[in-house]
Structure formats: C-alpha cells, structure tokens
Amino acid sequence: MRDELKACFEAGIKLGALYHQFTGMPVRTEFIRETEKIIEESVKSQPHVIHAEVMIDEERLRKDYSRMGYAELRGEHLKVEITVRVGKATASARLEYDENLRYPLMKLTEVMERPEDE
C-alpha cells in the first residue's frame, strides 16, 4: 500500500479514536486550555502523529453547562487539526462541527508525498 493511503488511514483512525475517547468527559470552562493540552498530548503519543491542535469552543461549552457546574464534551465543542507522517507521506485532517449538517465532520485537508530526493 502506498504511503499516502497509509497516512490517510492513520489520520482518520486518530480523529476517530480522539472523538470516541474524549466525548462525554466532564469539562469546566476554567480548565478548557488544560483539557485541550491533555487531548493534544494524548493524540501526539500515538504513532505517526507529528502535529495535533485541539480547540474547545468555550461559548458553546458554556451554553451546555448543567446545573452541576460543568458540561460534557461533545463533538460540536471540538475543532481538531492533526498531521501524521507515514514513510514519505503526510496527511492532515480536521474534526470540526458543521452547522449545516449539524454534525461533527471529519475530513482530510491535505495529503502530500515528499520527493525522492528529500
């Protein structure tokens, strides 16, 4: 299998794992930055990941607060960008809530293969 296909597969697996691992966790707005960093470091611990950036929508999270003083992290709170490298190929992917679909959409944003001379 070509490196580009493997990189695309790995990017998809990483986003799917992140989504299903972290949605449902309790989050308070005071700890959003720490929560973002924890998720990023968890993803970066996995093989092939060379970049991960997690952003939690504080305004949307605050609207979902329960009477108990926190919200459960959901797909519409997350914007995630990751890049993986497999062999000579890199693939970048994004998880972002799509307002029109009302769905947390995952998609590839870029796939590249380094030239042989690099």
Contacts in CASP RR format, 6 or more apart in sequence:
PFRMAT RR
TARGET T0000
AUTHOR 0000-0000-0000
METHOD contacts of the structure
MODEL  1
MRDELKACFEAGIKLGALYHQFTGMPVRTEFIRETEKIIEESVKSQPHVI
HAEVMIDEERLRKDYSRMGYAELRGEHLKVEITVRVGKATASARLEYDEN
LRYPLMKLTEVMERPEDE
2 89 0 8 1.000
3 86 0 8 1.000
3 87 0 8 1.000
3 88 0 8 1.000
3 89 0 8 1.000
3 113 0 8 1.000
4 89 0 8 1.000
4 91 0 8 1.000
4 111 0 8 1.000
4 113 0 8 1.000
6 86 0 8 1.000
6 87 0 8 1.000
6 89 0 8 1.000
7 48 0 8 1.000
7 84 0 8 1.000
7 85 0 8 1.000
7 86 0 8 1.000
7 87 0 8 1.000
7 89 0 8 1.000
7 90 0 8 1.000
7 91 0 8 1.000
7 111 0 8 1.000
8 91 0 8 1.000
8 108 0 8 1.000
8 111 0 8 1.000
10 47 0 8 1.000
10 48 0 8 1.000
10 84 0 8 1.000
10 86 0 8 1.000
10 91 0 8 1.000
11 82 0 8 1.000
11 83 0 8 1.000
11 84 0 8 1.000
11 91 0 8 1.000
11 92 0 8 1.000
11 93 0 8 1.000
11 108 0 8 1.000
12 93 0 8 1.000
12 106 0 8 1.000
12 108 0 8 1.000
14 43 0 8 1.000
14 46 0 8 1.000
14 48 0 8 1.000
14 49 0 8 1.000
14 82 0 8 1.000
14 84 0 8 1.000
14 93 0 8 1.000
15 80 0 8 1.000
15 82 0 8 1.000
15 93 0 8 1.000
15 95 0 8 1.000
15 106 0 8 1.000
16 95 0 8 1.000
16 106 0 8 1.000
17 46 0 8 1.000
18 39 0 8 1.000
18 42 0 8 1.000
18 43 0 8 1.000
18 80 0 8 1.000
18 82 0 8 1.000
18 95 0 8 1.000
19 75 0 8 1.000
19 78 0 8 1.000
19 95 0 8 1.000
19 104 0 8 1.000
19 106 0 8 1.000
21 42 0 8 1.000
22 39 0 8 1.000
22 42 0 8 1.000
22 73 0 8 1.000
22 78 0 8 1.000
23 72 0 8 1.000
23 73 0 8 1.000
23 74 0 8 1.000
23 75 0 8 1.000
23 78 0 8 1.000
24 72 0 8 1.000
24 73 0 8 1.000
24 74 0 8 1.000
25 35 0 8 1.000
25 72 0 8 1.000
25 73 0 8 1.000
26 70 0 8 1.000
26 71 0 8 1.000
26 72 0 8 1.000
26 73 0 8 1.000
27 35 0 8 1.000
27 56 0 8 1.000
27 61 0 8 1.000
27 70 0 8 1.000
27 71 0 8 1.000
27 72 0 8 1.000
27 73 0 8 1.000
27 77 0 8 1.000
28 69 0 8 1.000
28 70 0 8 1.000
28 71 0 8 1.000
29 58 0 8 1.000
29 61 0 8 1.000
29 62 0 8 1.000
32 56 0 8 1.000
32 58 0 8 1.000
32 61 0 8 1.000
35 56 0 8 1.000
35 73 0 8 1.000
36 54 0 8 1.000
36 55 0 8 1.000
36 56 0 8 1.000
37 54 0 8 1.000
39 52 0 8 1.000
39 54 0 8 1.000
39 80 0 8 1.000
40 52 0 8 1.000
40 53 0 8 1.000
40 54 0 8 1.000
43 49 0 8 1.000
43 52 0 8 1.000
43 54 0 8 1.000
43 80 0 8 1.000
43 82 0 8 1.000
44 51 0 8 1.000
44 52 0 8 1.000
48 84 0 8 1.000
48 85 0 8 1.000
48 86 0 8 1.000
49 82 0 8 1.000
49 83 0 8 1.000
49 84 0 8 1.000
50 83 0 8 1.000
50 84 0 8 1.000
50 85 0 8 1.000
50 90 0 8 1.000
51 81 0 8 1.000
51 82 0 8 1.000
51 83 0 8 1.000
51 92 0 8 1.000
52 80 0 8 1.000
52 81 0 8 1.000
52 82 0 8 1.000
52 83 0 8 1.000
53 80 0 8 1.000
53 81 0 8 1.000
53 82 0 8 1.000
54 78 0 8 1.000
54 79 0 8 1.000
54 80 0 8 1.000
55 78 0 8 1.000
55 79 0 8 1.000
55 80 0 8 1.000
56 73 0 8 1.000
56 77 0 8 1.000
56 78 0 8 1.000
56 79 0 8 1.000
57 76 0 8 1.000
57 77 0 8 1.000
57 78 0 8 1.000
57 79 0 8 1.000
57 97 0 8 1.000
60 76 0 8 1.000
60 77 0 8 1.000
61 71 0 8 1.000
61 73 0 8 1.000
61 77 0 8 1.000
62 71 0 8 1.000
64 71 0 8 1.000
64 72 0 8 1.000
64 74 0 8 1.000
64 77 0 8 1.000
65 71 0 8 1.000
66 72 0 8 1.000
71 77 0 8 1.000
74 104 0 8 1.000
75 95 0 8 1.000
75 97 0 8 1.000
75 104 0 8 1.000
76 97 0 8 1.000
76 104 0 8 1.000
77 97 0 8 1.000
78 95 0 8 1.000
78 96 0 8 1.000
78 97 0 8 1.000
78 104 0 8 1.000
79 94 0 8 1.000
79 95 0 8 1.000
79 96 0 8 1.000
79 97 0 8 1.000
80 94 0 8 1.000
80 95 0 8 1.000
80 96 0 8 1.000
81 92 0 8 1.000
81 93 0 8 1.000
81 94 0 8 1.000
81 109 0 8 1.000
82 92 0 8 1.000
82 93 0 8 1.000
82 94 0 8 1.000
83 90 0 8 1.000
83 91 0 8 1.000
83 92 0 8 1.000
83 93 0 8 1.000
84 90 0 8 1.000
84 91 0 8 1.000
84 93 0 8 1.000
88 113 0 8 1.000
88 114 0 8 1.000
88 116 0 8 1.000
88 118 0 8 1.000
89 111 0 8 1.000
89 112 0 8 1.000
89 113 0 8 1.000
89 114 0 8 1.000
90 110 0 8 1.000
90 111 0 8 1.000
90 112 0 8 1.000
90 113 0 8 1.000
90 114 0 8 1.000
91 108 0 8 1.000
91 110 0 8 1.000
91 111 0 8 1.000
91 112 0 8 1.000
92 108 0 8 1.000
92 109 0 8 1.000
92 110 0 8 1.000
92 111 0 8 1.000
93 106 0 8 1.000
93 107 0 8 1.000
93 108 0 8 1.000
93 109 0 8 1.000
94 106 0 8 1.000
94 107 0 8 1.000
94 109 0 8 1.000
95 104 0 8 1.000
95 105 0 8 1.000
95 106 0 8 1.000
96 104 0 8 1.000
96 105 0 8 1.000
97 103 0 8 1.000
97 104 0 8 1.000
97 105 0 8 1.000
98 104 0 8 1.000
98 105 0 8 1.000
END
